[in-house]
Amino acid sequence: QVQLVESGGGLVQAGGSLRLSCAASGRTFGSYAMGWFRQAPGKERDFVSRINRSGNIYYADSVQGRFTISRDNAKNTVYLQMNSLKPEDTAVYYCAAGVTTLDSWGQGTQVTVSS
């Protein structure tokens, strides 16, 4: 399995921006689909965005138009640019990877949006 390490979380005011990064181990990063999920306190882990190895991209309706996922295969890294942040975006954000099913997970990074 691929090892994933997220970074870039923090505290930001509503309307602000953050960029999350997820660094992956291994030499086959380009063959993986990558994704971001989030889990707010007391809630289930929810899908945020996904980028396939083909470059196809998907977003949850709640972040469409505000978040942008991208990947740099040369750096084995996937990013999540988050703009126009809202208090309801507060959660632990997890990076995930997999050939088809996203079944490898990072440890998560906390994002807190204050009103």
Summary of the structure (lengths in Angstrom):
residues: 115
radius of gyration: 13.2
end to end distance: 38.7
largest distance: 41.5
contacts: 331
relative contact order: 0.32
helix: 8%
strand: 52%
